Amino acid sequence: MPLGRDIRRLQNAKESSFASGDTKSTLSHSPAVRNMRDGEQVFAQEGNKQLSLYKKHKGMLWKARFSRDGNQYIDKNLKVDGEIRVDKNLKVDGEIRGSRAIFNFGEATGSSSVTWYMDTVNGVTMSTTRGYVMHRSGSIVGASVQCNCTSDAGTATMIITVLLEGSVLVQTSSTSVTSTGVWSNYEKFNRHRYPFTAGEFISIALSRSGDASTNDDAIGYFEVVFDD
């Protein structure tokens, strides 16, 4: 019977967490997982880094860092499934990837064409062979325009057409124009759904279907998110 109690005591000790190390036995380097028993815990502080608690669990070494001043340091990547809220300044020494960019377009001259190509910011009219050349890969995430209808013969359906290398990449949902006056059209798209690569050009046209309509004073932009 005493032997049975000893065996159970050893089994319980094996399954429990072994805590080792106090302020006198804190290691000056990371512990090697092969030198630790499963469940064992060890304190370590490397150089000027934060004090860390290591634990071997199911053959793997886990680490938790302590803070003496509220600051936290991460050796590698930080993955956040929810939101990141910053109350003060955000300082970045490296590069922020996935940046957004806006490309403006417009046209002051009236048009009743079913395909009305927009001008770039310097007045060059875009077409199936002219447009904004992308200097890095990314995707279209939105487009918006406001126009003035000067002549209307019924119900015209207007959309923004985004072309990539002269072919339609995506179009916005339609806007019905039933009278003269200012109208607008816009839509956002999921990132990566309508991609482009570096060196390809994007051009913009307003497309009309339905009844005749004359429009002028177009003011618009399209938005992209770059991959890097």
N, C-alpha and C positions, 0 to 999 in steps of 0.2 A: 504493500500500500504506500509506504513512504516513497518508493521508487516512482510510482504513478504520479504522486504530487510533484516530484522533481521534474518529471517529463513535461507535465502541464505547465509548470512554472517556466521552463525553458522555451516552450512553444509560445507562451504569452509574451515573453521577453523578446522573442524573435519577431513577433508581429507588431510590437509597439515601436514607437519612435524613440530612437536613442538621441538624447540631447547632449552634445558635448561642446565644450568651449565656453569660457566666460571671458571677462576682460583680460585675464592673464593668459588665456590660451587661444586668443584670436590669431588666426593664421595671417601671414603677410602675402599670401598668394592664394589663388583659387585651388580648392582641393581637387584631387584626381578622383574621378568616379570609381575607378578600379580599386582605390584604396579605402573606400567607404563601404560600410555595411548597409543593406537596404533598411531604410527608416532612420538612418543616422543623420544628425544635423550638425553643421559646423559653421562658426562665424569666421569671416575672412575680410581683410581690408587690404587692397592692393594699392600701394603708393598713396596718392592723394585722392583716391576714389572713395565713394561712399562705403560705409560698412554694409556687408551683405551677409545674409543667412542662406546657407546652402543645405539642401536636403536631397538625399538619394531616395527615390520612390520608384519602385518597380523597375529598377535597373537604370533609371534616368536621373540626371542631376538637375535639380530645380533651384532657382535663385530668386530671392526677394531682397530689395535694397532698402536701407533705412536713410532717413534724412535728418540732419541736425539743424537745418535752417529753412525747411519748406521747399527747397529746390529738388527736382527730380531729374535724373540723367538716364538716358537710354542708349545702350551700346549699339543696337542695330535698328530695325524698323519698328514703327508704331502703327498698328492697325486699329482703326476705330470704326465700329459698325454704326454708331449713332452720330451725333453732331459734335463739333469742336467749337466751344465758345471761348472767345478771347476778350477779356474785359479791357486790357491795355494794348500795347503795341505788339505786333508780330514781326520779329526780326528773322530774316532768312539770309544765311551766308551763301547758300548754294542757289540752285535754280528752281523756280516754281514751275512744275510741269503741268500740262493740261491747261495752259492759259487761254483766255478768250480774246478774240479780236473782232472789231467791227469794220466793215467795208461799206462806205457810203456810195449811193448812186442816186440819180435823179434825171429829170428832163423837163425843161421849161417850154419847149415847143409842143404845140398841140398835135395830137395824132388820133386818127380813127382806124388805124391798122389793127388787124387781128393779132399781130405780133409786134409789140412796141419795145424795141431794145432801149435800155437805159444808158445814160452817160456815166462815166467815171467821175471822180472828183475834179479832174482837170479838163472835163468836157469832151473826152474821147468817147465816141459811141461804141458800146460793146456789140458783139455779133457772135456768130458761130466760130469765128477765128480770132476774136479779140476779147480780152477780159483780164481779170486780176490773176496773175501767176502766183501760186502758193509756194512759199519757200520752205515749207515743211509739211509733213503729212498731218491729217486731222479729219474733221467731219463738220458738215453743215448742221447747225443747231437752231437756226431761226432766220426769218426774213420778215420785213415789215415795209409798208408803203402807204402814203397818203396822196391822193390825187384830187383834182378838181374836174368834174364833168361839166363841160360847157354846152354839150348838145346831146340829147337823148331821144331815141326813136321808139322806146319801149322798155324792155328789160334786157340789160346786158350783163353777162356773167364775167367777172374779172378775177384773175388769179396771178400770183407771182410765179414765174417759171425760173428755176435755177438750173443752169446748164453747166455741165462739166465737159470740157474739151469739145464743145459744140453740140453735145447730146443732152437731152433732158435728164437731170439727176433727180429732182424732186419738184413738186408743185404744191403750193398752199391750197387750203380749202377755198372754195369760191365765195365771192362777194357779189350780191345782186345789186346792180345800179339801175334804179327805176326813174330817176329824175336828175336834173342838174344840181350841182353843188358838190361839196367836199365829201369824199368817201375814203375808207381805209380798208386795208387787208393785212393780216399778219398771222403767223403761226410759228410755233416752236417744234423742234424735232429732237428725238432722243439721240444722244451722243453715240457715235459709231454706226448709226443706221445708214447714213449717207456719207460715206468716207471719200477722201481724195488723197492723193499722194503728192509729194514734193515735185514741182515742175509742171503740174497740171494747172490749167487756168479755169476760172469760174466767171461766167457772164450771166447777166440778169435781163429778163424781158417781162413785160406785162402782157398777158395773153387774154384775148377777149373771145367770147362765143355768144350766141344769141343775137339780139337786135343791135343795130348800129349805135355807136356811142363815140363821142369825141372827148378826149381828156387831155389835160395839160398840168403843168406845175407839179410833177411827180417828185416826192421827197421820200427817200427810203434808204434802207441798209440791209445787209445780210450779216449774220453772225456765225463765226466758226469757233471750234475749240481744237487747238493743236494737240498732237499726241505727246510732244516733249517740249 
